[in-house]
Amino acid sequence: MITINNYKSLFNNIQAAHYQLNSYGFGEAWEIETLMNQEITYPCLFVIPVSSTTMDQVQQRTFRLLVFDLVKRDDVDNSQCTEVWSDTEQITNDIIKILREESDNYDLIGDVVLEPFKEEFTDWVTGYKADVVIESELNTNYCDIPASSFVSPNGSTTSVTIVDQDGNVIATVNGGGSYTVTVLSGINDTLTANVTTIIDNII
């Protein structure tokens, strides 16, 4: 079974192997700003985990890929922006090809839509973003759960013991069952040899 840590390493390996990618980040969108505040060499690949769907035998995870580079702020005719779009689109397509062909341990699901963006974040970077859905096998073996044995709370395994003031067991009732309590209305006191009986009313 492939974990999120495995995917983080996979994308890192892709970035390290690609000749045009010089930096890598993985996390939430706000962490892109943190990365930019450090020493960063462009172009950069940043991966954001978006969602995870647990199915019967497989796990589908969606990741947002952002591939971006710097554009000068005085790019009046957008020529540099267009050049960066051209490069980052190609790099994003390279990553998609790798995800489709590199391993039999996972599958890239469906078509991938690439969306251009420009002048985003504090460094005014430009590039492409794309959501990819990657499917891998899910270990559904119940015995592999790291937990001690437990009993579900159902009627067949739950019981209630009813005792009197002296600790004597009056009855044991299974979950979902019922027990009827008889309320006394009087006490019969027999004095001697059942000759005389006095009835005391309970108030």
SVG drawing of the C-alpha trace seen along z (x, -y; Angstrom):
<svg xmlns="http://www.w3.org/2000/svg" viewBox="-55 -47 74 70">
<polyline fill="none" stroke="black" stroke-width="0.4" points="0.0,0.0 1.3,-3.4 1.2,-6.1 1.2,-9.9 4.9,-9.8 5.6,-7.6 3.9,-10.0 5.8,-12.9 9.1,-11.1 7.9,-10.2 7.2,-13.8 10.5,-14.8 12.3,-12.2 10.6,-13.4 11.7,-17.0 15.3,-15.9 15.5,-13.9 14.0,-16.5 16.7,-18.8 14.5,-21.9 13.1,-21.7 15.4,-23.2 13.1,-23.3 10.4,-21.3 7.8,-21.7 4.9,-19.6 2.1,-20.8 -0.7,-23.3 -0.9,-26.3 0.1,-28.8 3.4,-27.0 4.4,-28.2 5.0,-31.6 7.2,-30.1 9.2,-28.3 9.6,-31.6 11.0,-33.3 13.8,-30.8 16.5,-30.3 14.6,-29.0 15.9,-28.4 13.3,-28.4 11.6,-26.7 9.8,-25.0 7.4,-22.1 5.0,-22.4 2.5,-19.6 -0.6,-20.1 -2.6,-17.1 -6.3,-17.8 -8.4,-14.8 -8.3,-11.1 -11.1,-8.6 -11.2,-5.2 -12.9,-2.6 -13.4,1.2 -10.0,2.3 -8.3,-0.9 -7.4,-4.4 -7.7,-7.4 -5.8,-10.5 -6.0,-13.9 -2.9,-16.1 -2.6,-19.6 0.6,-20.2 2.0,-23.7 5.0,-24.3 6.1,-27.9 8.9,-30.3 9.8,-33.9 8.6,-36.6 10.0,-40.1 7.5,-42.7 8.4,-45.0 7.3,-42.3 5.1,-44.8 4.4,-42.9 3.9,-39.5 6.6,-37.9 8.4,-36.5 5.1,-35.3 4.4,-33.5 7.8,-31.9 7.3,-30.7 3.9,-29.3 5.4,-27.4 8.1,-25.9 6.0,-25.1 3.3,-23.5 5.8,-21.2 7.3,-20.4 3.8,-19.6 3.2,-17.3 6.5,-15.6 5.4,-14.9 2.0,-13.5 3.9,-11.2 6.1,-9.9 3.0,-9.3 1.3,-7.3 4.3,-5.1 6.8,-5.0 5.4,-2.3 2.8,0.5 2.2,-0.3 -0.2,-3.1 -2.3,-4.4 -3.0,-8.0 -6.8,-8.2 -8.6,-10.1 -7.5,-13.1 -5.6,-15.9 -6.6,-19.6 -3.8,-22.1 -4.6,-25.6 -2.3,-28.6 -1.8,-31.3 0.4,-34.4 1.8,-36.8 0.7,-34.9 2.2,-34.8 4.8,-37.2 7.4,-36.4 4.8,-37.1 5.4,-33.7 3.8,-32.3 3.1,-28.8 0.7,-25.9 -1.4,-24.1 -3.1,-20.7 -5.1,-18.3 -4.0,-14.6 -5.9,-11.6 -3.7,-8.7 -5.0,-5.3 -3.2,-2.6 -4.2,0.7 -5.7,0.5 -4.9,3.2 -8.4,4.3 -7.2,7.1 -9.1,6.5 -6.4,8.4 -3.7,5.8 -5.4,3.0 -2.9,2.0 -5.5,2.4 -6.4,4.8 -9.5,7.0 -12.7,5.3 -16.4,6.2 -19.1,4.1 -21.8,2.9 -24.8,5.0 -27.6,6.9 -26.0,10.3 -22.9,9.4 -24.2,6.9 -26.0,7.9 -27.2,6.2 -27.1,7.9 -29.8,6.9 -28.9,7.4 -30.7,6.7 -29.5,4.7 -27.6,7.7 -25.8,8.4 -27.9,11.3 -28.4,11.7 -32.1,11.4 -31.9,11.5 -29.5,11.1 -31.0,9.4 -29.5,9.3 -29.2,6.0 -32.5,5.0 -34.4,7.1 -36.6,5.9 -37.1,6.7 -40.3,6.0 -40.0,4.7 -42.9,5.5 -43.8,2.6 -45.1,3.8 -48.4,2.4 -48.2,4.1 -46.2,6.4 -47.8,9.5 -46.4,10.0 -47.1,13.5 -46.8,13.4 -46.9,17.1 -47.5,20.3 -49.6,18.5 -52.3,17.9 -52.6,14.1 -51.5,12.0 -51.1,8.2 -51.1,6.3 -49.0,3.1 -49.8,0.7 -46.8,-1.0 -47.2,-4.7"/>
</svg>
